[in-house]
Amino acid sequence: MVYKSTFADQVIPDIDIYSFLMENNKHNAGPDGDNTIVSIDGHSDRTLTRGQVKDLSGRLGDGWINKVGLGKGDIVAVFAPNQYDHIVLYYSLLAAGCTITPGNPAYTEDEFHHQLSNSGAQTLITIPALLPVLLKVCEKIGLPRHRIFLFGDDQVDGCKPFNSLISQDPRRRVSTPLKGINAADDVAFICYSSGTTGVAKGVTLTHRNFVGQVLVNVNFDPVAIQEDDILIAFLPFYHIYGATVIMNGFYRGTPVVVMSRFDLEHFCQLIERHKVTFANIVPPVAVLLAKSPIVKKYDLSSIRNFGSGAAPLGHEHIEALKHQVPSEVRQGWGMTETTSGIIVQTMERNEPGSIGVLVSNNEAKIVDENDNELPDNSAGELLVRGVSIMKGYLNNDEANAKTFTQDGWMRTGDIAVFNSKTQQFYIVDRIKELIKYKGLQVAPAELEAILLGNDKVADCAVVGVYDAKEATEYPRAYVVLQTGHEGTSALAKELDAYVTEKVANHKKLRGGIRFVPAIPKSASGKILRKDIREWIKKEQQQAQTKSARL
């Protein structure tokens, strides 16, 4: 059975995302449209109006073209925590016809190197604090210092602020519609994702992907959208979840309060100060909001909606959050490969445990291991197709062949059920091996490769251990040692430190290290992670039994 949205399909215009957002439409055609504040710095209270974003991005776009020489197809990497003028930077690069590849500012040197070299970026925008490591990486790959630009107003180590490129002549600005952009084929963003398995791969998202994503989401659930909404954004703008918040907010003319990183007290302060009505969160933040006494110090009564994604949020956590902060809590499902959410709960269909219903212009089906379509109430792999689905993985024919079927369906790696009674989708398991730590992806294969680089490790497997209290998974390593080494606590700490120095913070082995005599594998040599998960299940049951006796 092929599932289609109950919402009417949107007409997707054949236009690039920059022109779509900048040209007059029903959300910005009014006389006061350009005076609407669309970005608020949560740290300094500086603001940007829609008109300022249009003007600055157009003049900066002209600077990228005429002062730096950038143009269509040039790939620009952006490594930075959220900035209130991220919106100007992103739009200016799109105005110049460039492709943006945003990345995690917490990356290690090796991770920066991988994305820069794999994407082919020859221009970089970052913050001064990251220059020491990024200058080393850029020297290795041959990216010259004069192609490195900074957020802020200061020149550091020969790298100019990108604001210095803004044309001082207001007439020198990029005009719309952009010429020479094929919306359905030309890539606007290359976002890095581990997909279903393995090291991070470049997900190519077209202009049409983003135009479609804005339209299908803004027109998805009119009941949930209010003209006086104010959003708060701590979700990173390098992540697809955060990037689409920028797009959707600007299109609707909704103010977005920008946080450079999540801090609970500051989050609550900003909600109270700006009367925030809508917050996109992830499950660990929901747990904090439900439990922390900090929340009671502030007036959060303006909040009407929480939108939770990136990982499942259990019924008990939803109820605890609503008790602490009375509001609606809606969940959704999406991937970097689907340009963020395409199955989302509505205000009327938000059964606890579900991920909701399909947005328009996309379709889904659930299949067995032989790709046979399954009926309602049957568990199988979720496949999706539609306007939001990526063009493909960058320069990776093998991954694309494994991900897409002959007739264009994309395999998600998630095991889903469509419930005929509630008419909603539910994620019940996953084929893919990714671990989700606080909504961020951790690829087991990457950590396994690092561990196997240690002379004391003979074999290993990494799996996620779910912590119900924190509503997140922790990466745990099961390690087989080389002959002559004992599995002591000291060696476990040594191996943990060995991994920690090579990975970003969210990839640390917070679930610990367990020494085992062998890793369960199939006849073909594949790690049987389901067997390891049974070990974890038994260990947790034993711990619960012991706790009950005490």
C-alpha positions as CSV (number, residue, x, y, z in Angstrom):
1,M,0.0,0.0,0.0
2,V,1.3,3.5,-0.9
3,Y,0.3,6.1,1.6
4,K,-0.4,9.7,0.4
5,S,-1.0,12.8,2.4
6,T,-4.6,13.8,3.2
7,F,-3.5,17.4,2.7
8,A,-3.8,18.9,-0.8
9,D,-0.5,19.0,-2.8
10,Q,1.1,22.4,-3.0
11,V,2.1,23.9,-6.3
12,I,5.9,24.0,-6.2
13,P,7.2,26.9,-8.3
14,D,10.2,26.3,-10.5
15,I,12.5,28.8,-8.8
16,D,15.6,28.9,-6.7
17,I,15.2,29.1,-2.9
18,Y,16.8,32.6,-2.6
19,S,14.4,34.2,-5.1
20,F,11.5,32.3,-3.6
21,L,12.2,33.8,-0.2
22,M,13.1,37.3,-1.3
23,E,10.4,38.0,-3.9
24,N,7.0,39.2,-2.8
25,N,4.5,36.5,-1.9
26,K,1.4,36.3,0.3
27,H,3.6,36.5,3.5
28,N,5.7,39.5,2.6
29,A,3.8,41.5,0.0
30,G,2.1,43.8,2.5
31,P,3.4,47.4,3.1
32,D,4.8,46.5,6.5
33,G,6.4,43.2,5.4
34,D,10.0,44.5,5.3
35,N,9.7,46.0,8.8
36,T,9.0,42.6,10.4
37,I,11.8,41.4,12.7
38,V,12.9,38.0,11.7
39,S,16.1,37.4,13.8
40,I,16.8,38.4,17.4
41,D,20.2,37.8,18.9
42,G,19.5,36.0,22.2
43,H,22.8,37.3,23.7
44,S,22.9,41.0,22.6
45,D,19.2,41.6,21.6
46,R,20.4,42.9,18.2
47,T,17.8,42.4,15.5
48,L,17.4,42.0,11.8
49,T,14.2,42.9,9.9
50,R,13.1,41.1,6.8
51,G,14.1,44.2,4.8
52,Q,17.5,44.3,6.3
53,V,18.0,40.6,5.5
54,K,17.0,41.2,1.9
55,D,19.2,44.2,1.6
56,L,22.3,42.8,3.3
57,S,22.1,39.4,1.7
58,G,21.8,41.0,-1.7
59,R,24.7,43.3,-1.2
60,L,26.9,40.6,0.4
61,G,26.0,38.3,-2.5
62,D,27.3,40.9,-4.9
63,G,30.5,41.0,-2.7
64,W,30.9,37.2,-3.0
65,I,30.6,37.5,-6.8
66,N,32.7,40.6,-7.5
67,K,35.2,40.7,-4.7
68,V,35.9,37.0,-4.1
69,G,34.9,35.6,-7.5
70,L,32.4,33.1,-6.2
71,G,29.6,31.8,-8.5
72,K,27.4,29.0,-9.4
73,G,28.6,25.6,-8.2
74,D,31.3,26.9,-5.9
75,I,31.1,25.1,-2.6
76,V,31.4,27.1,0.7
77,A,31.9,25.5,4.1
78,V,30.4,27.1,7.2
79,F,31.6,25.9,10.6
80,A,30.2,28.1,13.4
81,P,27.7,28.0,16.3
82,N,24.4,29.7,15.7
83,Q,24.7,33.5,15.0
84,Y,21.9,35.9,14.6
85,D,23.3,36.9,11.2
86,H,23.6,33.3,10.0
87,I,20.5,34.0,8.0
88,V,22.3,36.8,6.1
89,L,25.3,34.7,5.4
90,Y,23.3,31.7,4.1
91,Y,21.1,33.8,1.9
92,S,24.0,35.8,0.5
93,L,25.8,32.6,-0.5
94,L,22.6,31.3,-2.2
95,A,22.3,34.7,-3.9
96,A,25.7,34.2,-5.4
97,G,24.7,30.8,-6.7
98,C,27.0,28.9,-4.3
99,T,26.4,25.6,-2.6
100,I,26.6,25.7,1.2
101,T,28.1,22.8,3.2
102,P,27.5,23.6,6.9
103,G,29.2,21.5,9.6
104,N,29.5,21.0,13.4
105,P,31.8,23.5,15.0
106,A,32.7,20.9,17.6
107,Y,34.4,18.7,15.1
108,T,37.9,17.4,15.6
109,E,40.6,18.2,13.1
110,D,40.1,14.9,11.3
111,E,36.3,15.5,11.0
112,F,36.9,19.0,9.6
113,H,39.3,17.6,7.2
114,H,36.9,14.9,6.0
115,Q,34.1,17.4,5.3
116,L,36.2,20.0,3.6
117,S,38.0,17.5,1.4
118,N,35.0,15.3,0.6
119,S,32.8,18.3,-0.3
120,G,35.4,20.0,-2.4
121,A,34.9,23.3,-0.5
122,Q,37.4,26.0,-1.6
123,T,36.0,28.8,0.6
124,L,35.4,28.7,4.4
125,I,33.4,30.8,6.9
126,T,34.0,30.3,10.6
127,I,34.6,32.1,13.9
128,P,37.9,33.3,15.3
129,A,38.0,30.6,18.0
130,L,38.1,27.8,15.5
131,L,41.0,29.3,13.4
132,P,43.8,27.4,15.2
133,V,42.6,24.0,14.1
134,L,41.0,25.1,10.8
135,L,44.1,26.9,9.5
136,K,46.0,23.6,9.9
137,V,43.3,21.7,8.0
138,C,43.1,24.3,5.3
139,E,46.9,24.2,4.8
140,K,46.8,20.4,4.4
141,I,44.1,20.6,1.7
142,G,45.4,23.7,0.0
143,L,42.6,26.1,0.9
144,P,44.3,29.6,1.0
145,R,43.9,32.0,3.9
146,H,42.4,34.7,1.7
147,R,39.4,32.4,1.1
148,I,38.7,32.1,4.8
149,F,36.2,34.6,6.2
150,L,34.9,35.2,9.7
151,F,31.7,36.1,11.6
152,G,32.0,39.3,13.5
153,D,33.8,42.6,12.7
154,D,37.5,41.8,13.3
155,Q,40.2,40.6,11.0
156,V,42.1,37.7,12.7
157,D,45.3,36.0,11.4
158,G,44.8,37.5,8.0
159,C,41.2,36.3,7.7
160,K,38.7,39.1,7.0
161,P,35.1,39.3,8.4
162,F,32.6,38.5,5.7
163,N,30.8,41.8,6.5
164,S,33.7,43.6,4.9
165,L,32.5,42.3,1.5
166,I,29.1,44.0,1.7
167,S,28.8,46.5,-1.1
168,Q,28.5,50.0,0.2
169,D,26.6,51.0,-2.9
170,P,23.0,50.0,-2.2
171,R,22.5,49.6,-6.0
172,R,25.1,46.9,-6.2
173,R,23.1,43.9,-5.1
174,V,22.0,40.6,-6.5
175,S,18.7,40.9,-8.3
176,T,16.0,38.2,-8.4
177,P,15.1,35.9,-9.9
178,L,18.6,34.4,-10.1
179,K,19.6,33.4,-13.6
180,G,21.0,30.0,-14.6
181,I,19.7,28.0,-11.6
182,N,17.9,24.7,-12.3
183,A,15.8,24.4,-9.1
184,A,15.2,20.6,-9.5
185,D,18.9,19.8,-10.2
186,D,21.2,22.4,-8.7
187,V,22.3,21.8,-5.2
188,A,21.7,24.5,-2.5
189,F,23.2,22.6,0.5
190,I,25.4,19.7,1.1
191,C,24.6,18.6,4.7
192,Y,26.6,15.7,6.1
193,S,24.8,12.7,7.5
194,S,25.8,9.1,8.3
195,G,22.7,8.0,6.5
196,T,21.9,4.4,7.4
197,T,25.5,3.3,8.2
198,G,29.1,4.4,8.0
199,V,31.1,7.6,8.0
200,A,29.4,10.9,7.2
201,K,28.3,11.3,3.6
202,G,27.4,14.5,1.8
203,V,23.6,14.8,1.4
204,T,22.8,16.9,-1.7
205,L,19.7,19.0,-1.3
206,T,18.4,21.0,-4.2
207,H,16.7,24.4,-4.4
208,R,13.5,22.6,-5.1
209,N,13.9,20.4,-2.0
210,F,14.0,23.6,0.1
211,V,11.2,25.5,-1.7
212,G,9.0,22.4,-1.4
213,Q,9.9,21.9,2.3
214,V,8.9,25.5,3.1
215,L,5.6,25.3,1.3
216,V,4.5,21.9,2.6
217,N,5.4,22.7,6.2
218,V,4.0,26.2,6.3
219,N,0.7,25.0,4.8
220,F,0.6,21.8,6.8
221,D,-1.4,22.5,9.9
222,P,-3.1,26.0,9.9
223,V,-4.4,25.4,13.4
224,A,-0.9,25.3,14.8
225,I,0.3,28.5,13.1
226,Q,-0.5,31.9,14.6
227,E,0.4,35.3,13.2
228,D,1.9,36.4,16.6
229,D,4.2,33.3,16.9
230,I,7.7,33.9,18.1
231,L,10.2,31.0,17.8
232,I,13.4,30.2,19.7
233,A,16.2,28.5,18.0
234,F,19.0,26.7,19.8
235,L,19.0,23.7,17.3
236,P,22.2,24.1,15.3
237,F,21.9,25.9,11.9
238,Y,24.4,23.4,10.5
239,H,21.8,20.7,11.1
240,I,18.9,20.3,8.7
241,Y,16.4,20.7,11.6
242,G,17.8,24.1,12.5
243,A,18.4,25.2,8.8
244,T,14.7,24.7,7.9
245,V,13.7,26.8,11.0
246,I,15.5,29.7,9.3
247,M,13.8,29.1,6.0
248,N,10.3,28.6,7.4
249,G,10.6,31.5,9.9
250,F,11.7,34.0,7.3
251,Y,9.0,32.9,4.8
252,R,6.3,33.3,7.4
253,G,7.8,36.5,8.8
254,T,8.1,34.9,12.2
255,P,10.7,36.3,14.7
256,V,13.3,33.8,15.6
257,V,15.3,34.2,18.9
258,V,18.7,32.8,18.2
259,M,20.8,31.0,20.8
260,S,24.4,30.1,20.0
261,R,24.1,27.0,22.2
262,F,21.6,25.5,24.6
263,D,21.6,26.6,28.2
264,L,18.5,25.8,30.2
265,E,18.4,28.9,32.3
266,H,19.2,31.2,29.4
267,F,16.5,29.4,27.3
268,C,13.9,30.1,30.0
269,Q,15.0,33.7,30.4
270,L,14.6,34.3,26.6
271,I,11.2,32.7,26.5
272,E,10.0,34.9,29.4
273,R,11.6,38.1,27.9
274,H,10.5,37.7,24.3
275,K,7.2,35.9,25.0
276,V,8.2,33.0,22.9
277,T,5.3,30.9,21.7
278,F,6.9,28.0,19.8
279,A,10.1,26.0,20.6
280,N,11.6,23.2,18.5
281,I,13.3,20.8,20.9
282,V,14.8,17.4,21.2
283,P,13.9,14.7,23.8
284,P,16.8,15.4,26.2
285,V,15.7,19.0,26.4
286,A,12.1,17.9,27.0
287,V,13.4,15.8,30.0
288,L,15.3,18.9,31.4
289,L,12.2,21.1,31.0
290,A,10.1,18.5,32.8
291,K,12.4,17.9,35.7
292,S,14.6,21.0,36.4
293,P,13.6,23.3,39.2
294,I,15.1,26.1,37.1
295,V,12.0,26.1,34.9
296,K,9.8,27.1,37.9
297,K,11.8,30.4,38.3
298,Y,10.4,31.8,35.0
299,D,7.1,32.6,33.4
300,L,6.9,30.3,30.4
301,S,3.1,30.7,29.9
302,S,3.6,32.2,26.5
303,I,4.6,28.8,25.1
304,R,1.8,27.2,23.1
305,N,3.7,24.5,21.2
306,F,6.8,22.4,21.5
307,G,7.9,20.6,18.4
308,S,10.1,17.5,19.2
309,G,12.1,15.6,16.7
310,A,15.5,13.9,16.0
311,A,14.6,11.0,18.3
312,P,11.5,9.4,19.9
313,L,9.9,11.1,22.9
314,G,8.0,8.7,25.3
315,H,4.5,9.2,26.6
316,E,5.7,9.7,30.2
317,H,8.1,12.4,29.1
318,I,5.4,14.2,27.2
319,E,3.1,14.2,30.2
320,A,5.8,15.4,32.5
321,L,6.7,18.2,30.2
322,K,3.0,19.3,29.8
323,H,2.6,19.2,33.6
324,Q,5.6,21.5,34.0
325,V,5.0,23.8,31.0
326,P,1.3,23.6,29.9
327,S,1.4,23.4,26.1
328,E,0.9,21.2,23.1
329,V,3.7,18.8,22.3
330,R,3.9,17.6,18.7
331,Q,6.4,15.1,17.4
332,G,7.6,14.5,13.9
333,W,9.9,12.4,11.8
334,G,12.5,13.3,9.2
335,M,16.1,12.9,8.1
336,T,18.7,15.1,6.6
337,E,17.9,13.1,3.5
338,T,14.3,14.3,3.6
339,T,15.1,18.0,4.1
340,S,13.9,17.6,7.7
341,G,10.3,16.6,8.7
342,I,7.9,15.0,6.3
343,I,5.8,13.0,8.8
344,V,4.4,15.2,11.5
345,Q,1.7,15.2,14.2
346,T,-1.1,17.8,13.7
347,M,-2.9,19.5,16.6
348,E,-5.8,17.0,16.1
349,R,-3.7,13.9,15.4
350,N,-1.0,13.7,18.0
351,E,-1.5,10.2,19.5
352,P,1.3,9.6,22.1
353,G,4.0,7.5,20.5
354,S,3.2,8.3,16.9
355,I,5.2,10.4,14.5
356,G,2.1,11.8,12.8
357,V,0.9,12.0,9.3
358,L,2.4,12.7,5.9
359,V,2.9,16.3,4.8
360,S,1.7,17.0,1.2
361,N,3.8,16.4,-1.9
362,N,5.3,13.3,-0.4
363,E,4.3,9.6,-0.1
364,A,5.4,6.6,1.8
365,K,5.1,2.8,1.9
366,I,6.1,0.0,4.3
367,V,7.8,-3.0,2.8
368,D,9.2,-6.4,4.0
369,E,12.7,-7.6,3.5
370,N,11.9,-8.5,-0.2
371,D,10.4,-5.0,-0.9
372,N,6.9,-6.3,-1.0
373,E,4.4,-3.7,0.1
374,L,2.8,-4.4,3.4
375,P,-0.8,-3.5,4.5
376,D,-1.9,-1.4,7.5
377,N,-0.8,-2.5,11.0
378,S,2.3,-4.4,9.6
379,A,5.8,-3.6,10.6
380,G,8.4,-3.1,7.8
381,E,10.9,-0.7,6.5
382,L,9.6,2.8,5.8
383,L,10.3,4.0,2.2
384,V,9.6,7.6,1.1
385,R,9.3,9.5,-2.1
386,G,8.5,13.1,-3.0
387,V,9.5,16.7,-3.2
388,S,11.5,16.7,0.0
389,I,13.7,13.7,-0.8
390,M,17.4,14.4,-1.4
391,K,19.0,14.3,-4.9
392,G,21.5,11.8,-3.5
393,Y,24.8,11.3,-1.7
394,L,27.6,13.3,-3.0
395,N,29.9,11.3,-5.3
396,N,28.8,8.0,-3.8
397,D,27.2,5.7,-6.3
398,E,27.5,2.7,-4.0
399,A,25.5,4.4,-1.2
400,N,22.9,5.8,-3.7
401,A,22.4,2.3,-5.2
402,K,21.7,0.9,-1.7
403,T,19.5,3.8,-0.6
404,F,17.2,4.2,-3.7
405,T,15.1,1.6,-5.4
406,Q,14.8,1.4,-9.1
407,D,11.5,3.3,-9.1
408,G,12.8,6.2,-6.9
409,W,11.8,5.2,-3.4
410,M,14.3,6.1,-0.7
411,R,15.0,3.5,2.0
412,T,15.0,5.1,5.5
413,G,16.3,2.2,7.5
414,D,13.5,2.8,10.0
415,I,10.9,0.1,10.8
416,A,7.5,1.6,10.8
417,V,3.8,0.7,11.2
418,F,0.8,2.6,9.9
419,N,-2.0,2.2,12.4
420,S,-5.4,1.9,10.7
421,K,-7.2,3.0,13.9
422,T,-5.3,6.2,14.6
423,Q,-4.4,6.8,10.9
424,Q,-0.9,7.7,12.0
425,F,2.7,6.3,11.5
426,Y,4.8,4.8,14.3
427,I,8.5,4.1,14.4
428,V,9.0,0.7,16.2
429,D,12.6,-0.2,15.4
430,R,15.3,0.6,12.9
431,I,17.4,-1.4,10.5
432,K,20.1,1.3,10.4
433,E,22.7,1.2,13.1
434,L,23.0,4.9,13.9
435,I,23.0,5.9,17.5
436,K,21.2,9.1,18.4
437,Y,22.8,11.0,21.3
438,K,20.6,14.0,22.1
439,G,19.4,14.1,18.5
440,L,22.9,14.0,17.0
441,Q,24.1,11.1,14.9
442,V,26.8,8.8,16.0
443,A,27.9,6.1,13.5
444,P,29.1,2.9,15.2
445,A,31.4,2.1,12.2
446,E,33.3,5.3,12.8
447,L,34.0,4.6,16.5
448,E,34.8,1.0,15.7
449,A,37.4,2.1,13.2
450,I,39.0,4.3,15.8
451,L,39.1,1.6,18.4
452,L,40.6,-0.9,16.0
453,G,43.4,1.5,15.4
454,N,44.6,0.8,19.0
455,D,47.2,-1.9,19.2
456,K,45.5,-3.4,22.3
457,V,42.1,-4.0,20.5
458,A,41.6,-7.2,18.5
459,D,37.9,-6.6,17.7
460,C,35.0,-4.5,18.8
461,A,31.4,-3.4,18.2
462,V,29.6,-0.2,19.2
463,V,25.9,0.0,20.0
464,G,23.6,2.5,21.6
465,V,22.3,2.0,25.1
466,Y,19.1,3.8,25.8
467,D,18.8,5.8,29.0
468,A,15.1,6.4,29.7
469,K,15.7,9.0,32.3
470,E,17.6,11.2,29.9
471,A,15.6,10.1,26.8
472,T,18.7,9.5,24.7
473,E,21.2,6.8,23.7
474,Y,24.8,6.5,24.8
475,P,27.4,4.9,22.6
476,R,28.9,1.8,24.3
477,A,31.8,-0.3,23.0
478,Y,32.2,-4.0,23.4
479,V,35.9,-4.8,23.0
480,V,37.9,-8.0,22.4
481,L,41.5,-7.5,23.6
482,Q,44.6,-8.7,21.9
483,T,46.3,-11.6,23.7
484,G,48.4,-10.5,26.7
485,H,46.1,-7.7,27.8
486,E,43.6,-7.8,30.6
487,G,40.3,-6.0,30.7
488,T,40.9,-3.8,33.7
489,S,39.1,-0.6,34.6
490,A,42.4,1.2,34.0
491,L,42.5,-0.1,30.4
492,A,38.9,0.9,29.9
493,K,39.7,4.4,30.9
494,E,42.7,4.4,28.6
495,L,40.6,3.3,25.6
496,D,37.9,5.8,26.5
497,A,40.5,8.6,26.4
498,Y,41.9,7.2,23.2
499,V,38.5,7.6,21.5
500,T,37.6,10.9,23.2
501,E,40.6,12.8,21.8
502,K,39.7,11.7,18.2
503,V,35.9,12.6,18.1
504,A,33.5,15.4,18.7
505,N,31.9,15.6,22.1
506,H,28.6,13.9,21.2
507,K,30.4,10.8,19.9
508,K,32.2,10.0,23.2
509,L,31.6,6.5,24.7
510,R,29.3,7.6,27.4
511,G,27.8,4.2,27.6
512,G,31.1,2.8,28.8
513,I,33.4,0.0,27.6
514,R,32.7,-3.7,28.1
515,F,35.4,-6.4,27.6
516,V,34.1,-9.6,26.0
517,P,35.7,-12.8,24.6
518,A,34.2,-12.4,21.2
519,I,31.9,-10.2,19.0
520,P,28.8,-12.1,17.7
521,K,28.9,-12.1,13.9
522,S,27.0,-13.7,11.0
523,A,28.6,-16.2,8.6
524,S,29.4,-13.3,6.3
525,G,31.2,-11.5,9.1
526,K,28.6,-8.8,9.8
527,I,28.3,-7.8,13.5
528,L,25.0,-9.2,15.0
529,R,24.0,-6.1,16.9
530,K,20.7,-7.5,17.8
531,D,22.6,-10.2,19.9
532,I,24.5,-7.4,21.6
533,R,21.2,-5.6,22.3
534,E,20.0,-8.8,24.0
535,W,23.1,-8.6,26.3
536,I,22.1,-5.0,27.2
537,K,18.5,-6.0,27.8
538,K,19.5,-8.8,30.2
539,E,21.9,-6.5,32.0
540,Q,19.2,-3.9,32.5
541,Q,16.7,-6.5,33.7
542,Q,19.2,-7.8,36.2
543,A,19.9,-4.3,37.4
544,Q,16.2,-3.7,37.9
545,T,15.7,-7.0,39.8
546,K,18.6,-6.1,42.0
547,S,17.3,-2.6,42.7
548,A,13.8,-4.0,43.5
549,R,15.3,-6.4,46.1
550,L,17.2,-3.5,47.8
